[in-house]
Every structure is written in C-alpha cells, then in structure tokens.
C-alpha cells in the first residue's frame, strides 16, 4: 500500500517570487486578495480580468504543460499544505495557505489558455493568478485564474489568454494561489503554441531582402544556427535542397543525437 504522507514545503523554495510582495508597502488591513496575492486596492484594480471560455478543441499545433499538486511550494512557512499522493493540494488548518507553482515553458511559446482542475466546498473561491517577474522587480499579472462562483465539489474551468502572451525567459513565471479550508487544486494545464520569431529589421543574406515572402522564416533558420546559407553572403532561396542538406537542416532543427 502506498504510504500517505503530507508534503510540507518551506517558503524558501520560492523566496524570490514573493520577496517583492506589495505586503511590504501597506498595512495588512489595507490589502485585498486578487489573483493569488494580497495587494493594495490600486494594484489589484490593474490586474487582468479572467476570460473564461470552453477549450478550443482540435486546434493543431497546441501543446500542453501540466502542473500537479506536488509542484506546489509554500510562500509562507506558517501556512502549510498537504499534497497526499500528489492527488490534490489543500490547506492544513485555518486560515488557509499561500502557495506557488513555478512555470517553465519554452522561450517564445505563445500561451493561449489555462485550465484549472479544483475542488471548492465553501462559499468563497480560491484566488489564483499567473505572474511574469523580471529579475529584481515586482511581478506583473499576465493571467487571472480565479474561478467564477462555484460551491459543490470538483470543477474544471478553462481561461483564455486575451490576448495570448509570448513567453520571455528573461522573466520568471509563477502561478500563485491563496486557498482557504474547503479549497483544493488538483492540477493546472497551460496550453501553448510554438511560433516563429518576428522578422528582424535588416537581412542576413544578400539575396533575401526584407520584402522576400520567406524572409521571416529564413531569418529564423539563420538565427537558430540551422543554416549558414550557400556561401558568399547568399542563401540561394530558389535552389534545390539535396538529401545531404536536408539531413543537416533536420538534425540541427530537432537537436537529433544518439549514444556514441
């Protein structure tokens, strides 16, 4: 039988994510709860409103990133939580808990939606939000994941990123949640699409000007180190590709490797 033990994590795991909290600038009685944080009313008013819709089934090219209960860390070592068997994450005792889920997505990925799997057996709702934090700065809310009114057990809600946002890995991404007794998070799924970078302002190759129909895509190959062109500063966009050249393109693009 699998042991059922409580996972309790200290606040040190995500000290950076919480060190710039607005708690440092206001008295506790002046703060409000918004998107998984306790904020001043002025800052809470600037948080994005949740955009809730059904999932866009069948959209090609969409990948999913899953966060589970055992990915959570405590942001306050006096407010502990349990993640028994990684089934769900819920507070241990009153008044609740303050947790965070670190998010690691590919650079340049376009986040289009997030789906929350949770339990709500009380009148209040869990407060949840996703933040992007440049080093040494207070994080900006990029998605409000606070669910609508619900009281009756397990529920699933999909939030649409409006507009979708592009992951910048110069920032740290984190989902913050304030849970009260009666709340539990079973999982969070982020749906994203990989995309080609925007075209630069000047061309790399002499024979592929900025108005060339394939300029953006050729520049992406060059910037990624997949191609160096055909020589003499040219790309030769209209030349045929040999099977040997195709092997170079695919191996570099996919990062193919094998045991030596």
PAKE-881016 format. One line per 2 residues: number of its first residue (from 0); their letters; for each residue x, y, z of C-alpha. Coordinates in nm, 2 decimals, always signed. Layout:
N
NUM> a> X Y Z ~ ...
//
This chain:
260
0> xx> +0.00 +0.00 +0.00 ~ +0.14 +0.34 -0.09
2> xx> +0.23 +0.55 +0.21 ~ +0.01 +0.86 +0.26
4> xx> +0.23 +1.13 +0.38 ~ +0.19 +1.50 +0.39
6> xx> +0.42 +1.71 +0.18 ~ +0.50 +2.04 +0.36
8> xx> +0.74 +2.28 +0.19 ~ +0.91 +2.58 +0.33
10> xx> +0.88 +2.93 +0.19 ~ +1.24 +2.93 +0.09
12> xx> +1.17 +2.74 -0.22 ~ +1.01 +3.05 -0.38
14> xx> +1.15 +3.33 -0.18 ~ +1.24 +3.53 -0.49
16> xx> +0.89 +3.51 -0.63 ~ +0.74 +3.65 -0.31
18> xx> +1.02 +3.89 -0.19 ~ +0.88 +4.18 -0.38
20> xx> +0.52 +4.14 -0.25 ~ +0.31 +4.45 -0.20
22> xx> +0.28 +4.35 +0.16 ~ +0.59 +4.55 +0.22
24> xx> +0.42 +4.87 +0.13 ~ +0.08 +4.86 +0.31
26> xx> -0.07 +4.76 +0.64 ~ -0.25 +4.42 +0.64
28> xx> -0.59 +4.58 +0.69 ~ -0.55 +4.78 +0.37
30> xx> -0.48 +4.49 +0.14 ~ -0.72 +4.29 -0.08
32> xx> -0.70 +3.95 -0.23 ~ -0.65 +3.93 -0.61
34> xx> -0.50 +3.67 -0.84 ~ -0.34 +3.47 -0.56
36> xx> -0.18 +3.77 -0.39 ~ -0.27 +4.02 -0.12
38> xx> -0.24 +4.35 -0.29 ~ -0.32 +4.72 -0.24
40> xx> -0.66 +4.81 -0.39 ~ -0.49 +5.03 -0.65
42> xx> -0.26 +4.74 -0.78 ~ -0.55 +4.49 -0.76
44> xx> -0.75 +4.72 -0.99 ~ -0.48 +4.68 -1.25
46> xx> -0.49 +4.30 -1.26 ~ -0.64 +4.15 -1.57
48> xx> -0.99 +4.02 -1.55 ~ -1.04 +3.65 -1.61
50> xx> -1.15 +3.55 -1.96 ~ -1.34 +3.22 -1.93
52> xx> -1.44 +3.00 -2.22 ~ -1.46 +2.64 -2.33
54> xx> -1.14 +2.48 -2.47 ~ -1.07 +2.52 -2.84
56> xx> -1.08 +2.15 -2.93 ~ -0.89 +2.04 -3.24
58> xx> -0.66 +2.33 -3.28 ~ -0.35 +2.19 -3.45
60> xx> +0.00 +2.27 -3.31 ~ -0.11 +2.32 -2.94
62> xx> +0.10 +2.17 -2.67 ~ +0.01 +2.13 -2.30
64> xx> +0.22 +2.19 -1.99 ~ +0.08 +2.02 -1.67
66> xx> +0.13 +2.13 -1.31 ~ +0.04 +1.89 -1.04
68> xx> -0.01 +1.92 -0.66 ~ +0.34 +1.81 -0.59
70> xx> +0.48 +2.10 -0.80 ~ +0.35 +2.34 -0.53
72> xx> +0.57 +2.52 -0.28 ~ +0.47 +2.72 +0.03
74> xx> +0.52 +3.10 +0.02 ~ +0.46 +3.13 +0.40
76> xx> +0.61 +2.87 +0.64 ~ +0.33 +2.94 +0.89
78> xx> +0.06 +2.84 +0.63 ~ +0.13 +2.47 +0.54
80> xx> -0.04 +2.24 +0.30 ~ -0.07 +1.88 +0.21
82> xx> -0.03 +1.71 -0.13 ~ -0.11 +1.35 -0.03
84> xx> -0.01 +1.10 -0.31 ~ +0.00 +1.41 -0.53
86> xx> -0.38 +1.39 -0.57 ~ -0.45 +1.74 -0.47
88> xx> -0.30 +2.03 -0.28 ~ -0.51 +2.17 +0.01
90> xx> -0.45 +2.38 +0.33 ~ -0.37 +2.22 +0.66
92> xx> -0.59 +2.41 +0.90 ~ -0.72 +2.77 +0.92
94> xx> -0.69 +3.03 +0.78 ~ -0.56 +2.86 +0.47
96> xx> -0.24 +2.86 +0.27 ~ -0.04 +3.07 +0.03
98> xx> +0.13 +2.85 -0.24 ~ +0.31 +2.89 -0.58
100> xx> +0.36 +2.67 -0.88 ~ +0.68 +2.76 -1.08
102> xx> +0.62 +2.76 -1.46 ~ +0.88 +2.66 -1.71
104> xx> +0.78 +2.70 -2.08 ~ +0.99 +2.72 -2.40
106> xx> +1.11 +3.07 -2.49 ~ +0.89 +3.23 -2.75
108> xx> +0.59 +3.00 -2.68 ~ +0.25 +3.16 -2.72
110> xx> +0.03 +3.09 -2.42 ~ -0.33 +3.07 -2.53
112> xx> -0.52 +2.92 -2.24 ~ -0.51 +2.77 -1.89
114> xx> -0.74 +2.51 -1.74 ~ -0.79 +2.48 -1.36
116> xx> -0.89 +2.15 -1.20 ~ -1.00 +2.22 -0.85
118> xx> -1.23 +2.14 -0.56 ~ -1.45 +2.41 -0.39
120> xx> -1.67 +2.31 -0.10 ~ -1.71 +2.66 +0.06
122> xx> -1.88 +2.99 -0.03 ~ -1.56 +3.17 -0.12
124> xx> -1.34 +3.10 -0.43 ~ -0.97 +3.03 -0.44
126> xx> -0.77 +3.33 -0.56 ~ -0.53 +3.23 -0.84
128> xx> -0.31 +3.42 -1.09 ~ -0.01 +3.38 -1.32
130> xx> +0.27 +3.63 -1.30 ~ +0.58 +3.72 -1.50
132> xx> +0.87 +3.86 -1.30 ~ +1.18 +4.03 -1.44
134> xx> +1.49 +3.99 -1.20 ~ +1.47 +4.23 -0.91
136> xx> +1.12 +4.36 -0.99 ~ +0.76 +4.31 -0.88
138> xx> +0.58 +4.06 -1.10 ~ +0.31 +4.17 -1.35
140> xx> -0.01 +3.97 -1.36 ~ -0.05 +3.80 -1.71
142> xx> -0.35 +3.58 -1.64 ~ -0.63 +3.59 -1.39
144> xx> -0.72 +3.23 -1.30 ~ -0.96 +3.30 -1.02
146> xx> -1.27 +3.08 -1.10 ~ -1.63 +3.20 -1.10
148> xx> -1.87 +3.13 -0.82 ~ -1.90 +2.76 -0.76
150> xx> -1.97 +2.55 -0.45 ~ -2.03 +2.18 -0.48
152> xx> -1.72 +1.97 -0.52 ~ -1.49 +1.92 -0.82
154> xx> -1.49 +2.16 -1.11 ~ -1.29 +2.24 -1.43
156> xx> -1.26 +2.59 -1.57 ~ -1.07 +2.70 -1.88
158> xx> -0.94 +3.05 -1.91 ~ -0.85 +3.21 -2.24
160> xx> -0.54 +3.43 -2.26 ~ -0.68 +3.75 -2.41
162> xx> -0.46 +3.85 -2.58 ~ -0.23 +3.54 -2.59
164> xx> +0.12 +3.63 -2.45 ~ +0.46 +3.52 -2.55
166> xx> +0.70 +3.36 -2.30 ~ +1.01 +3.57 -2.23
168> xx> +1.26 +3.35 -2.05 ~ +1.43 +3.66 -1.92
170> xx> +1.14 +3.66 -1.67 ~ +1.04 +3.41 -1.41
172> xx> +0.68 +3.28 -1.44 ~ +0.48 +3.15 -1.15
174> xx> +0.12 +3.07 -1.06 ~ +0.02 +3.20 -0.72
176> xx> -0.28 +3.07 -0.52 ~ -0.45 +3.16 -0.19
178> xx> -0.66 +2.87 -0.07 ~ -0.90 +2.86 +0.22
180> xx> -1.01 +2.54 +0.40 ~ -1.25 +2.37 +0.16
182> xx> -1.04 +2.45 -0.14 ~ -0.81 +2.21 -0.32
184> xx> -0.62 +2.23 -0.65 ~ -0.60 +1.90 -0.85
186> xx> -0.40 +2.04 -1.14 ~ -0.33 +2.33 -1.38
188> xx> -0.28 +2.28 -1.75 ~ -0.13 +2.55 -1.97
190> xx> -0.19 +2.53 -2.34 ~ +0.06 +2.69 -2.57
192> xx> +0.18 +2.71 -2.93 ~ +0.53 +2.73 -3.06
194> xx> +0.58 +3.01 -3.31 ~ +0.84 +3.16 -3.55
196> xx> +1.01 +3.47 -3.42 ~ +0.92 +3.80 -3.57
198> xx> +1.14 +3.91 -3.86 ~ +1.44 +4.14 -3.79
200> xx> +1.47 +4.48 -3.94 ~ +1.77 +4.40 -4.16
202> xx> +1.85 +4.09 -4.38 ~ +2.12 +3.84 -4.31
204> xx> +2.16 +3.73 -4.67 ~ +2.22 +3.94 -4.98
206> xx> +1.96 +3.76 -5.19 ~ +1.68 +3.75 -4.92
208> xx> +1.56 +4.11 -4.87 ~ +1.31 +4.21 -4.61
210> xx> +1.03 +4.20 -4.86 ~ +1.10 +3.85 -4.97
212> xx> +0.79 +3.62 -4.89 ~ +1.01 +3.38 -4.69
214> xx> +1.23 +3.64 -4.52 ~ +1.09 +3.58 -4.17
216> xx> +1.14 +3.20 -4.19 ~ +1.49 +3.21 -4.35
218> xx> +1.60 +3.46 -4.08 ~ +1.47 +3.22 -3.81
220> xx> +1.67 +2.93 -3.96 ~ +1.98 +3.15 -3.97
222> xx> +1.94 +3.29 -3.62 ~ +1.89 +2.93 -3.49
224> xx> +2.21 +2.81 -3.65 ~ +2.03 +2.57 -3.87
226> xx> +2.17 +2.72 -4.19 ~ +2.46 +2.95 -4.29
228> xx> +2.34 +3.00 -4.64 ~ +2.50 +2.88 -4.96
230> xx> +2.82 +3.10 -4.95 ~ +2.93 +3.45 -5.04
232> xx> +2.67 +3.60 -4.81 ~ +2.38 +3.44 -5.00
234> xx> +2.11 +3.19 -4.91 ~ +2.01 +3.08 -5.26
236> xx> +1.64 +3.05 -5.17 ~ +1.54 +2.91 -5.51
238> xx> +1.80 +2.63 -5.52 ~ +1.70 +2.27 -5.47
240> xx> +1.79 +2.10 -5.14 ~ +1.99 +1.78 -5.16
242> xx> +1.92 +1.49 -4.92 ~ +2.25 +1.57 -4.75
244> xx> +2.15 +1.93 -4.69 ~ +1.81 +1.81 -4.57
246> xx> +1.99 +1.59 -4.31 ~ +2.18 +1.90 -4.18
248> xx> +1.86 +2.11 -4.16 ~ +1.66 +1.84 -3.98
250> xx> +1.93 +1.73 -3.74 ~ +2.01 +2.09 -3.63
252> xx> +1.64 +2.19 -3.60 ~ +1.54 +1.88 -3.40
254> xx> +1.86 +1.85 -3.20 ~ +1.90 +1.49 -3.30
256> xx> +2.16 +1.29 -3.11 ~ +2.24 +0.92 -3.04
258> xx> +2.46 +0.73 -2.80 ~ +2.82 +0.70 -2.91
//
